[in-house]
Amino acid sequence: MITEDVDVDKGIVVKANWMITPELELEGYARDLVRYIQDGRKEADYDLADRIQLTINGDHLAVSLIEQFTAYIQDETLSTIATVIEHPDLSKEVEIGDHTIIFSIKK
């Protein structure tokens, strides 16, 4: 996505093109997912320091987030990403961009 800003001040014209690269867009989705997981931690009434198990499921976006942002997601949410969690404390379906992602957490 490209947006342009044009500004004129005292006879000087400044034009800036802002391009959102696929990498930058994916990083934004990772940040959105972290926010949803943090909200889930609050909803599950976890303490701030509680370490959790986390599963992330969905389409190709979920796979890309896990492949490229595992360390970031785990660090920010005090979690270990697992393939399966037996009897999760909380499961949520969230919309990120045009994608549906399901995550589950357990202490």
MODELLER restraints for C-alpha pairs under 7 A, 6 or more apart:
rsr = mdl.restraints
at = mdl.atoms
rsr.add(forms.Gaussian(group=physical.xy_distance, feature=features.Distance(at['CA:1:A'], at['CA:19:A']), mean=5.73, stdev=0.5))
rsr.add(forms.Gaussian(group=physical.xy_distance, feature=features.Distance(at['CA:1:A'], at['CA:20:A']), mean=5.30, stdev=0.5))
rsr.add(forms.Gaussian(group=physical.xy_distance, feature=features.Distance(at['CA:2:A'], at['CA:17:A']), mean=6.69, stdev=0.5))
rsr.add(forms.Gaussian(group=physical.xy_distance, feature=features.Distance(at['CA:2:A'], at['CA:18:A']), mean=5.54, stdev=0.5))
rsr.add(forms.Gaussian(group=physical.xy_distance, feature=features.Distance(at['CA:2:A'], at['CA:19:A']), mean=4.38, stdev=0.5))
rsr.add(forms.Gaussian(group=physical.xy_distance, feature=features.Distance(at['CA:2:A'], at['CA:20:A']), mean=6.39, stdev=0.5))
rsr.add(forms.Gaussian(group=physical.xy_distance, feature=features.Distance(at['CA:3:A'], at['CA:17:A']), mean=5.86, stdev=0.5))
rsr.add(forms.Gaussian(group=physical.xy_distance, feature=features.Distance(at['CA:3:A'], at['CA:18:A']), mean=5.20, stdev=0.5))
rsr.add(forms.Gaussian(group=physical.xy_distance, feature=features.Distance(at['CA:3:A'], at['CA:19:A']), mean=6.53, stdev=0.5))
rsr.add(forms.Gaussian(group=physical.xy_distance, feature=features.Distance(at['CA:4:A'], at['CA:16:A']), mean=5.64, stdev=0.5))
rsr.add(forms.Gaussian(group=physical.xy_distance, feature=features.Distance(at['CA:4:A'], at['CA:17:A']), mean=4.53, stdev=0.5))
rsr.add(forms.Gaussian(group=physical.xy_distance, feature=features.Distance(at['CA:4:A'], at['CA:18:A']), mean=6.06, stdev=0.5))
rsr.add(forms.Gaussian(group=physical.xy_distance, feature=features.Distance(at['CA:5:A'], at['CA:15:A']), mean=5.66, stdev=0.5))
rsr.add(forms.Gaussian(group=physical.xy_distance, feature=features.Distance(at['CA:5:A'], at['CA:16:A']), mean=5.23, stdev=0.5))
rsr.add(forms.Gaussian(group=physical.xy_distance, feature=features.Distance(at['CA:5:A'], at['CA:17:A']), mean=6.57, stdev=0.5))
rsr.add(forms.Gaussian(group=physical.xy_distance, feature=features.Distance(at['CA:6:A'], at['CA:14:A']), mean=5.67, stdev=0.5))
rsr.add(forms.Gaussian(group=physical.xy_distance, feature=features.Distance(at['CA:6:A'], at['CA:15:A']), mean=4.42, stdev=0.5))
rsr.add(forms.Gaussian(group=physical.xy_distance, feature=features.Distance(at['CA:6:A'], at['CA:16:A']), mean=6.52, stdev=0.5))
rsr.add(forms.Gaussian(group=physical.xy_distance, feature=features.Distance(at['CA:7:A'], at['CA:13:A']), mean=5.84, stdev=0.5))
rsr.add(forms.Gaussian(group=physical.xy_distance, feature=features.Distance(at['CA:7:A'], at['CA:14:A']), mean=5.29, stdev=0.5))
rsr.add(forms.Gaussian(group=physical.xy_distance, feature=features.Distance(at['CA:7:A'], at['CA:15:A']), mean=6.54, stdev=0.5))
rsr.add(forms.Gaussian(group=physical.xy_distance, feature=features.Distance(at['CA:8:A'], at['CA:14:A']), mean=6.37, stdev=0.5))
rsr.add(forms.Gaussian(group=physical.xy_distance, feature=features.Distance(at['CA:29:A'], at['CA:96:A']), mean=6.42, stdev=0.5))
rsr.add(forms.Gaussian(group=physical.xy_distance, feature=features.Distance(at['CA:30:A'], at['CA:65:A']), mean=6.18, stdev=0.5))
rsr.add(forms.Gaussian(group=physical.xy_distance, feature=features.Distance(at['CA:30:A'], at['CA:69:A']), mean=6.87, stdev=0.5))
rsr.add(forms.Gaussian(group=physical.xy_distance, feature=features.Distance(at['CA:34:A'], at['CA:73:A']), mean=6.11, stdev=0.5))
rsr.add(forms.Gaussian(group=physical.xy_distance, feature=features.Distance(at['CA:34:A'], at['CA:76:A']), mean=6.92, stdev=0.5))
rsr.add(forms.Gaussian(group=physical.xy_distance, feature=features.Distance(at['CA:34:A'], at['CA:77:A']), mean=6.69, stdev=0.5))
rsr.add(forms.Gaussian(group=physical.xy_distance, feature=features.Distance(at['CA:37:A'], at['CA:77:A']), mean=6.96, stdev=0.5))
rsr.add(forms.Gaussian(group=physical.xy_distance, feature=features.Distance(at['CA:38:A'], at['CA:77:A']), mean=6.38, stdev=0.5))
rsr.add(forms.Gaussian(group=physical.xy_distance, feature=features.Distance(at['CA:44:A'], at['CA:89:A']), mean=6.82, stdev=0.5))
rsr.add(forms.Gaussian(group=physical.xy_distance, feature=features.Distance(at['CA:44:A'], at['CA:90:A']), mean=6.51, stdev=0.5))
rsr.add(forms.Gaussian(group=physical.xy_distance, feature=features.Distance(at['CA:51:A'], at['CA:78:A']), mean=5.11, stdev=0.5))
rsr.add(forms.Gaussian(group=physical.xy_distance, feature=features.Distance(at['CA:51:A'], at['CA:79:A']), mean=5.58, stdev=0.5))
rsr.add(forms.Gaussian(group=physical.xy_distance, feature=features.Distance(at['CA:51:A'], at['CA:107:A']), mean=6.41, stdev=0.5))
rsr.add(forms.Gaussian(group=physical.xy_distance, feature=features.Distance(at['CA:52:A'], at['CA:78:A']), mean=6.34, stdev=0.5))
rsr.add(forms.Gaussian(group=physical.xy_distance, feature=features.Distance(at['CA:52:A'], at['CA:79:A']), mean=4.61, stdev=0.5))
rsr.add(forms.Gaussian(group=physical.xy_distance, feature=features.Distance(at['CA:52:A'], at['CA:80:A']), mean=6.43, stdev=0.5))
rsr.add(forms.Gaussian(group=physical.xy_distance, feature=features.Distance(at['CA:52:A'], at['CA:105:A']), mean=6.49, stdev=0.5))
rsr.add(forms.Gaussian(group=physical.xy_distance, feature=features.Distance(at['CA:52:A'], at['CA:106:A']), mean=5.53, stdev=0.5))
rsr.add(forms.Gaussian(group=physical.xy_distance, feature=features.Distance(at['CA:52:A'], at['CA:107:A']), mean=4.51, stdev=0.5))
rsr.add(forms.Gaussian(group=physical.xy_distance, feature=features.Distance(at['CA:53:A'], at['CA:79:A']), mean=5.37, stdev=0.5))
rsr.add(forms.Gaussian(group=physical.xy_distance, feature=features.Distance(at['CA:53:A'], at['CA:80:A']), mean=5.00, stdev=0.5))
rsr.add(forms.Gaussian(group=physical.xy_distance, feature=features.Distance(at['CA:53:A'], at['CA:81:A']), mean=5.99, stdev=0.5))
rsr.add(forms.Gaussian(group=physical.xy_distance, feature=features.Distance(at['CA:53:A'], at['CA:82:A']), mean=6.42, stdev=0.5))
rsr.add(forms.Gaussian(group=physical.xy_distance, feature=features.Distance(at['CA:53:A'], at['CA:105:A']), mean=5.56, stdev=0.5))
rsr.add(forms.Gaussian(group=physical.xy_distance, feature=features.Distance(at['CA:53:A'], at['CA:106:A']), mean=5.24, stdev=0.5))
rsr.add(forms.Gaussian(group=physical.xy_distance, feature=features.Distance(at['CA:53:A'], at['CA:107:A']), mean=6.21, stdev=0.5))
rsr.add(forms.Gaussian(group=physical.xy_distance, feature=features.Distance(at['CA:54:A'], at['CA:79:A']), mean=6.12, stdev=0.5))
rsr.add(forms.Gaussian(group=physical.xy_distance, feature=features.Distance(at['CA:54:A'], at['CA:80:A']), mean=5.95, stdev=0.5))
rsr.add(forms.Gaussian(group=physical.xy_distance, feature=features.Distance(at['CA:54:A'], at['CA:81:A']), mean=4.72, stdev=0.5))
rsr.add(forms.Gaussian(group=physical.xy_distance, feature=features.Distance(at['CA:54:A'], at['CA:82:A']), mean=5.79, stdev=0.5))
rsr.add(forms.Gaussian(group=physical.xy_distance, feature=features.Distance(at['CA:54:A'], at['CA:103:A']), mean=6.88, stdev=0.5))
rsr.add(forms.Gaussian(group=physical.xy_distance, feature=features.Distance(at['CA:54:A'], at['CA:104:A']), mean=5.65, stdev=0.5))
rsr.add(forms.Gaussian(group=physical.xy_distance, feature=features.Distance(at['CA:54:A'], at['CA:105:A']), mean=4.68, stdev=0.5))
rsr.add(forms.Gaussian(group=physical.xy_distance, feature=features.Distance(at['CA:54:A'], at['CA:106:A']), mean=6.80, stdev=0.5))
rsr.add(forms.Gaussian(group=physical.xy_distance, feature=features.Distance(at['CA:55:A'], at['CA:81:A']), mean=5.64, stdev=0.5))
rsr.add(forms.Gaussian(group=physical.xy_distance, feature=features.Distance(at['CA:55:A'], at['CA:82:A']), mean=5.35, stdev=0.5))
rsr.add(forms.Gaussian(group=physical.xy_distance, feature=features.Distance(at['CA:55:A'], at['CA:83:A']), mean=6.01, stdev=0.5))
rsr.add(forms.Gaussian(group=physical.xy_distance, feature=features.Distance(at['CA:55:A'], at['CA:84:A']), mean=6.38, stdev=0.5))
rsr.add(forms.Gaussian(group=physical.xy_distance, feature=features.Distance(at['CA:55:A'], at['CA:85:A']), mean=6.88, stdev=0.5))
rsr.add(forms.Gaussian(group=physical.xy_distance, feature=features.Distance(at['CA:55:A'], at['CA:103:A']), mean=5.34, stdev=0.5))
rsr.add(forms.Gaussian(group=physical.xy_distance, feature=features.Distance(at['CA:55:A'], at['CA:104:A']), mean=5.23, stdev=0.5))
rsr.add(forms.Gaussian(group=physical.xy_distance, feature=features.Distance(at['CA:55:A'], at['CA:105:A']), mean=6.70, stdev=0.5))
rsr.add(forms.Gaussian(group=physical.xy_distance, feature=features.Distance(at['CA:56:A'], at['CA:62:A']), mean=6.56, stdev=0.5))
rsr.add(forms.Gaussian(group=physical.xy_distance, feature=features.Distance(at['CA:56:A'], at['CA:101:A']), mean=6.99, stdev=0.5))
rsr.add(forms.Gaussian(group=physical.xy_distance, feature=features.Distance(at['CA:56:A'], at['CA:102:A']), mean=5.86, stdev=0.5))
rsr.add(forms.Gaussian(group=physical.xy_distance, feature=features.Distance(at['CA:56:A'], at['CA:103:A']), mean=4.46, stdev=0.5))
rsr.add(forms.Gaussian(group=physical.xy_distance, feature=features.Distance(at['CA:56:A'], at['CA:104:A']), mean=6.84, stdev=0.5))
rsr.add(forms.Gaussian(group=physical.xy_distance, feature=features.Distance(at['CA:57:A'], at['CA:101:A']), mean=5.81, stdev=0.5))
rsr.add(forms.Gaussian(group=physical.xy_distance, feature=features.Distance(at['CA:57:A'], at['CA:102:A']), mean=5.12, stdev=0.5))
rsr.add(forms.Gaussian(group=physical.xy_distance, feature=features.Distance(at['CA:57:A'], at['CA:103:A']), mean=6.19, stdev=0.5))
rsr.add(forms.Gaussian(group=physical.xy_distance, feature=features.Distance(at['CA:58:A'], at['CA:100:A']), mean=6.28, stdev=0.5))
rsr.add(forms.Gaussian(group=physical.xy_distance, feature=features.Distance(at['CA:58:A'], at['CA:101:A']), mean=4.75, stdev=0.5))
rsr.add(forms.Gaussian(group=physical.xy_distance, feature=features.Distance(at['CA:58:A'], at['CA:102:A']), mean=6.13, stdev=0.5))
rsr.add(forms.Gaussian(group=physical.xy_distance, feature=features.Distance(at['CA:62:A'], at['CA:101:A']), mean=6.47, stdev=0.5))
rsr.add(forms.Gaussian(group=physical.xy_distance, feature=features.Distance(at['CA:74:A'], at['CA:80:A']), mean=5.76, stdev=0.5))
rsr.add(forms.Gaussian(group=physical.xy_distance, feature=features.Distance(at['CA:74:A'], at['CA:81:A']), mean=6.89, stdev=0.5))
rsr.add(forms.Gaussian(group=physical.xy_distance, feature=features.Distance(at['CA:88:A'], at['CA:104:A']), mean=6.01, stdev=0.5))
rsr.add(forms.Gaussian(group=physical.xy_distance, feature=features.Distance(at['CA:88:A'], at['CA:105:A']), mean=5.54, stdev=0.5))
rsr.add(forms.Gaussian(group=physical.xy_distance, feature=features.Distance(at['CA:88:A'], at['CA:106:A']), mean=4.92, stdev=0.5))
rsr.add(forms.Gaussian(group=physical.xy_distance, feature=features.Distance(at['CA:89:A'], at['CA:105:A']), mean=5.90, stdev=0.5))
rsr.add(forms.Gaussian(group=physical.xy_distance, feature=features.Distance(at['CA:89:A'], at['CA:106:A']), mean=4.95, stdev=0.5))
rsr.add(forms.Gaussian(group=physical.xy_distance, feature=features.Distance(at['CA:90:A'], at['CA:104:A']), mean=5.56, stdev=0.5))
rsr.add(forms.Gaussian(group=physical.xy_distance, feature=features.Distance(at['CA:90:A'], at['CA:105:A']), mean=5.48, stdev=0.5))
rsr.add(forms.Gaussian(group=physical.xy_distance, feature=features.Distance(at['CA:90:A'], at['CA:106:A']), mean=6.94, stdev=0.5))
rsr.add(forms.Gaussian(group=physical.xy_distance, feature=features.Distance(at['CA:91:A'], at['CA:102:A']), mean=6.99, stdev=0.5))
rsr.add(forms.Gaussian(group=physical.xy_distance, feature=features.Distance(at['CA:91:A'], at['CA:103:A']), mean=5.67, stdev=0.5))
rsr.add(forms.Gaussian(group=physical.xy_distance, feature=features.Distance(at['CA:91:A'], at['CA:104:A']), mean=4.14, stdev=0.5))
rsr.add(forms.Gaussian(group=physical.xy_distance, feature=features.Distance(at['CA:91:A'], at['CA:105:A']), mean=6.54, stdev=0.5))
rsr.add(forms.Gaussian(group=physical.xy_distance, feature=features.Distance(at['CA:92:A'], at['CA:102:A']), mean=5.54, stdev=0.5))
rsr.add(forms.Gaussian(group=physical.xy_distance, feature=features.Distance(at['CA:92:A'], at['CA:103:A']), mean=5.52, stdev=0.5))
rsr.add(forms.Gaussian(group=physical.xy_distance, feature=features.Distance(at['CA:92:A'], at['CA:104:A']), mean=6.39, stdev=0.5))
rsr.add(forms.Gaussian(group=physical.xy_distance, feature=features.Distance(at['CA:93:A'], at['CA:100:A']), mean=6.64, stdev=0.5))
rsr.add(forms.Gaussian(group=physical.xy_distance, feature=features.Distance(at['CA:93:A'], at['CA:101:A']), mean=5.70, stdev=0.5))
rsr.add(forms.Gaussian(group=physical.xy_distance, feature=features.Distance(at['CA:93:A'], at['CA:102:A']), mean=4.35, stdev=0.5))
rsr.add(forms.Gaussian(group=physical.xy_distance, feature=features.Distance(at['CA:93:A'], at['CA:103:A']), mean=6.66, stdev=0.5))
rsr.add(forms.Gaussian(group=physical.xy_distance, feature=features.Distance(at['CA:94:A'], at['CA:100:A']), mean=5.69, stdev=0.5))
rsr.add(forms.Gaussian(group=physical.xy_distance, feature=features.Distance(at['CA:94:A'], at['CA:101:A']), mean=5.40, stdev=0.5))
rsr.add(forms.Gaussian(group=physical.xy_distance, feature=features.Distance(at['CA:94:A'], at['CA:102:A']), mean=6.30, stdev=0.5))
rsr.add(forms.Gaussian(group=physical.xy_distance, feature=features.Distance(at['CA:95:A'], at['CA:101:A']), mean=6.35, stdev=0.5))
